[in-house]
Amino acid sequence: MNIVFLSQHNGQVGNLRLSRNKLIVFAIISLLIPAALLYTGYHYGRTTQLESDPVSIALRAELGEQRNEVKNALGEAERHMNALSQQLGKMQARVIRLDALGRRLTKVAKLDKGEFDFDVPPALGGPASSLELESVKVPDFMQQLEELSRQLDSRGEQLGVLESLMMNRKLQQAVRPSGRPIKKGWTSSYYGMRNDPFTGKREHHKGVDFAGKEGSQVVSVASGVITWASDRYGYGNLVEVSHGNGYKTRYGHNKKILVKVGDKVKKGDTLALMGSTGRSTGPHVHFEVLRNGRNVNPNKYVSAR
């Protein structure tokens, strides 16, 4: 394409030759520049009009308020979540403690482990309600958590008291004399008045005699501490055990003593081997029970298994 230019001053003629590609570029530029100027002017005018329009101002204000409300709601939700997390952590710690306490109580009370299994959730159920239930609101949910937390604390204290009572009862049972001081043998003489086997005179027998095979085991009838383990006049080789709560037991005429003073023993532990040392007519163990320093009838303790 050729474009001819005519000069007004000297009348000369100029010639500009444009190729097809240059012509297309020239046309696009010629269209884009006015369009860009037109759009810029329109956008500027529209923005100015919106900024000054009362409706636009009200909408922007309402939008700002809604943004603030959303921001506040998010902050409130975050605070509630933090509070819930803290409360949940405390409750989890209490539940772990209650589970451990429950296992100890189950073991101490010798309850059926399958009936009280603290490793699985309790069995729950029931028909579904036909009523439309309303969702729990956050304040109500927090109140329910607080109530549940108080209940957990109360149950923990109650179980703790129960554990103390059961442990004390178990300790009392462990240190209270009960059962026979032998594993094999028979009763050869009872507590009370009898004819003395050496003099034939009537006198008070302070204990119960259990006869058996020489060298058979003599066992403790309760847990305690050895307070005597040597020869004593009339008793021969004597073992004395202190059980606390004012209880002591004595085991006389032993062939061989297997414990020493200060040893701790449990119910059923072997103390000595049966013999006939001291004032004795044959292999047996002379068994005495003392309460607060005075001899008492061992029969009720022997029968209290």
C-alpha distance (Angstrom), angle and dihedral (degrees) to the residues before:
residue distance angle dihedral
M1 . . .
N2 3.85 . .
I3 3.80 123.2 .
V4 3.84 115.5 -161.3
F5 3.84 119.1 -150.8
L6 3.86 121.4 -161.6
S7 3.79 117.7 -159.7
Q8 3.80 115.9 -138.9
H9 3.83 93.8 -154.6
N10 3.71 104.4 53.4
G11 3.76 102.0 8.4
Q12 3.76 93.3 -121.1
V13 3.77 120.2 152.8
G14 3.84 122.2 -131.2
N15 3.76 127.7 -162.9
L16 3.89 126.6 -152.6
R17 3.76 116.4 -172.6
L18 3.86 116.5 -157.8
S19 3.74 124.7 -169.7
R20 3.79 121.3 -138.0
N21 3.86 94.3 -101.8
K22 3.79 92.6 48.7
L23 3.77 89.8 49.0
I24 3.82 91.3 54.2
V25 3.80 91.8 49.3
F26 3.78 90.5 48.0
A27 3.80 91.3 51.2
I28 3.82 93.4 48.8
I29 3.79 92.1 49.7
S30 3.77 90.4 48.0
L31 3.84 89.9 54.8
L32 3.82 100.2 38.8
I33 3.78 98.1 52.1
P34 3.83 95.6 56.9
A35 3.83 91.0 41.8
A36 3.82 92.0 51.8
L37 3.78 91.3 48.1
L38 3.80 90.4 48.2
Y39 3.88 93.4 49.5
T40 3.79 92.1 46.8
G41 3.75 92.1 52.1
Y42 3.81 92.0 46.4
H43 3.80 93.8 48.5
Y44 3.79 91.7 47.1
G45 3.75 91.5 50.3
R46 3.81 93.2 45.8
T47 3.80 92.6 49.9
T48 3.77 91.9 48.3
Q49 3.78 90.2 49.6
L50 3.85 93.4 48.7
E51 3.77 92.3 48.6
S52 3.76 91.2 53.5
D53 3.82 95.5 39.7
P54 3.91 111.0 105.4
V55 3.81 91.8 -145.4
S56 3.80 91.4 53.9
I57 3.78 91.1 47.9
A58 3.84 91.1 52.1
L59 3.81 92.1 47.5
R60 3.79 91.6 50.9
A61 3.81 91.0 49.3
E62 3.81 92.2 49.0
L63 3.80 90.4 47.9
G64 3.80 90.0 52.4
E65 3.80 91.5 50.5
Q66 3.80 90.8 50.1
R67 3.79 90.3 50.6
N68 3.81 89.9 51.8
E69 3.82 90.9 48.2
V70 3.81 90.9 50.9
K71 3.80 90.2 47.9
N72 3.81 91.6 49.6
A73 3.82 91.3 46.3
L74 3.79 90.7 51.7
G75 3.80 90.7 49.5
E76 3.80 91.7 48.4
A77 3.80 90.9 48.2
E78 3.81 90.1 50.3
R79 3.81 91.1 51.2
H80 3.80 90.5 49.2
M81 3.79 90.5 48.8
N82 3.80 91.3 50.8
A83 3.80 90.4 49.4
L84 3.80 90.8 47.3
S85 3.80 91.0 49.4
Q86 3.81 92.0 51.9
Q87 3.79 92.5 45.9
L88 3.79 91.2 46.8
G89 3.80 91.4 51.5
K90 3.81 91.7 51.8
M91 3.81 91.9 47.5
Q92 3.81 91.9 48.6
A93 3.81 89.7 53.3
R94 3.82 90.5 49.9
V95 3.81 91.6 48.3
I96 3.82 91.3 50.9
R97 3.80 89.6 51.2
L98 3.81 91.8 47.7
D99 3.81 91.0 49.3
A100 3.80 91.4 52.0
L101 3.79 90.8 45.9
G102 3.80 90.8 48.5
R103 3.80 91.6 51.9
R104 3.80 90.9 50.9
L105 3.80 91.7 48.8
T106 3.81 90.8 48.1
K107 3.80 89.6 52.4
V108 3.81 95.5 43.8
A109 3.81 92.8 46.4
K110 3.82 90.8 43.8
L111 3.80 91.2 -129.5
D112 3.78 124.9 168.9
K113 3.82 106.0 -81.1
G114 3.80 91.9 -151.3
E115 3.79 90.8 54.9
F116 3.80 94.2 50.8
D117 3.80 104.9 34.2
F118 3.81 108.7 161.5
D119 3.81 93.3 -174.4
V120 3.83 93.5 73.4
P121 3.81 130.1 52.0
P122 3.81 117.4 -102.1
A123 3.80 117.0 -93.8
L124 3.81 111.5 -99.9
G125 3.80 135.0 168.6
G126 3.79 148.8 127.7
P127 3.82 140.7 155.9
A128 3.79 118.7 -58.0
S129 3.79 116.8 -102.7
S130 3.81 117.4 -111.2
L131 3.81 91.4 -148.8
E132 3.76 121.7 95.7
L133 3.78 105.8 -111.8
E134 3.78 122.4 -143.6
S135 3.79 118.9 -127.0
V136 3.77 115.9 -107.0
K137 3.79 113.2 -108.2
V138 3.79 120.7 -132.6
P139 3.86 96.6 -109.9
D140 3.83 90.9 48.5
F141 3.80 90.2 46.9
M142 3.80 91.1 51.3
Q143 3.81 89.9 49.8
Q144 3.80 90.5 51.5
L145 3.81 90.1 50.3
E146 3.79 90.9 51.6
E147 3.80 90.8 50.2
L148 3.80 91.3 48.4
S149 3.80 90.0 49.0
R150 3.82 90.8 53.0
Q151 3.81 90.1 49.1
L152 3.81 90.8 51.2
D153 3.80 90.7 51.1
S154 3.79 91.1 49.0
R155 3.81 93.2 47.8
G156 3.79 90.5 47.4
E157 3.81 91.8 53.9
Q158 3.81 91.8 46.7
L159 3.80 92.6 48.9
G160 3.79 89.8 46.9
V161 3.80 91.0 54.7
L162 3.81 89.9 46.1
E163 3.80 90.5 50.7
S164 3.81 90.9 51.1
L165 3.80 91.2 49.9
M166 3.79 92.4 48.0
M167 3.80 92.9 46.0
N168 3.81 90.8 48.8
R169 3.78 90.3 48.4
K170 3.79 90.8 48.4
L171 3.82 90.3 48.4
Q172 3.80 91.2 49.0
Q173 3.79 89.9 49.5
A174 3.81 90.4 49.4
V175 3.82 94.1 51.6
R176 3.81 97.7 37.4
P177 3.83 110.2 94.9
S178 3.80 113.4 -113.4
G179 3.77 136.5 154.9
R180 3.81 133.3 20.1
P181 3.82 124.2 -46.9
I182 3.81 91.4 -133.0
K183 3.79 136.3 60.3
K184 3.79 95.1 -149.0
G185 3.80 130.0 21.9
W186 3.80 143.2 62.9
T187 3.79 140.6 -96.6
S188 3.80 110.3 -91.6
S189 3.83 101.3 172.3
Y190 3.83 134.8 14.8
Y191 3.79 134.3 -141.6
G192 3.79 117.3 -88.2
M193 3.80 138.2 38.0
R194 3.81 116.6 -4.2
N195 3.81 142.0 145.9
D196 3.78 109.6 -84.5
P197 3.84 108.6 -116.3
F198 3.83 91.3 -138.3
T199 3.82 103.9 39.1
G200 3.80 101.2 21.1
K201 3.82 90.0 -134.7
R202 3.82 123.6 131.7
E203 3.77 111.1 -102.7
H204 3.78 139.8 149.5
H205 3.82 117.3 -86.6
K206 3.81 108.3 -148.7
G207 3.78 97.4 -158.7
V208 3.79 148.2 15.5
D209 3.80 122.4 -89.1
F210 3.80 121.1 -140.2
A211 3.81 115.1 -167.2
G212 3.78 125.0 -158.9
K213 3.75 146.3 131.1
E214 3.80 116.0 -37.4
G215 3.79 110.7 -102.9
S216 3.83 94.8 24.7
Q217 3.78 118.0 137.5
V218 3.80 123.9 -83.0
V219 3.82 109.7 -158.2
S220 3.79 136.5 -166.5
V221 3.80 115.5 -105.5
A222 3.84 92.9 -150.7
S223 3.78 142.6 8.9
G224 3.78 117.3 -82.2
V225 3.81 149.4 111.0
I226 3.81 126.9 -71.2
T227 3.83 109.9 -113.6
W228 3.84 98.7 168.8
A229 3.80 130.2 26.3
S230 3.81 111.3 160.7
D231 3.79 144.1 63.3
R232 3.83 120.3 -45.6
Y233 3.76 128.3 -178.7
G234 3.81 112.0 -88.4
Y235 3.82 93.0 0.8
G236 3.80 97.7 69.3
N237 3.82 109.4 -157.3
L238 3.81 101.9 8.4
V239 3.82 132.1 -170.6
E240 3.80 118.6 -164.7
V241 3.82 122.6 -170.1
S242 3.81 126.0 -165.6
H243 3.81 112.6 -149.8
G244 3.79 101.4 178.8
N245 3.81 127.6 -119.0
G246 3.82 87.1 76.7
Y247 3.83 95.2 -61.2
K248 3.81 125.8 133.8
T249 3.80 131.3 166.0
R250 3.82 130.0 -160.5
Y251 3.80 129.5 -155.2
G252 3.85 114.3 -167.3
H253 3.83 141.8 -174.3
N254 3.82 94.1 33.2
K255 3.78 121.3 168.9
K256 3.84 93.2 -146.5
I257 3.80 131.9 7.6
L258 3.82 114.9 -139.2
V259 3.83 99.9 -173.8
K260 3.80 136.8 56.9
V261 3.79 135.7 -145.0
G262 3.82 112.2 -73.4
D263 3.80 95.7 26.8
K264 3.79 116.5 134.7
V265 3.78 115.0 -133.9
K266 3.79 135.2 -174.3
K267 3.74 130.2 -144.2
G268 3.82 108.3 -73.5
D269 3.82 96.3 21.4
T270 3.81 114.9 139.2
L271 3.81 111.9 -109.8
A272 3.80 103.0 174.0
L273 3.80 146.5 -23.5
M274 3.80 119.2 -93.3
G275 3.79 116.2 -103.1
S276 3.82 145.0 144.3
T277 3.81 104.6 -107.6
G278 3.79 122.0 144.0
R279 3.80 121.8 11.6
S280 3.80 97.3 -6.7
T281 3.81 138.7 128.6
G282 3.83 96.7 -155.7
P283 3.82 146.1 -17.6
H284 3.78 109.4 -43.9
V285 3.81 142.0 115.0
H286 3.79 120.4 -113.3
F287 3.84 104.5 -144.5
E288 3.81 122.9 -162.1
V289 3.81 133.0 178.3
L290 3.81 119.4 -156.9
R291 3.81 125.0 -167.5
N292 3.80 116.3 -166.2
G293 3.81 90.1 -17.7
R294 3.82 97.0 -50.2
N295 3.81 127.8 104.7
V296 3.80 114.9 -112.6
N297 3.77 132.4 -174.4
P298 3.83 107.5 -79.5
N299 3.81 92.8 -160.3
K300 3.83 95.7 87.9
Y301 3.81 90.3 49.1
V302 3.79 92.8 46.6
S303 3.82 90.7 52.5
A304 3.85 93.4 43.9
R305 3.79 97.9 89.6
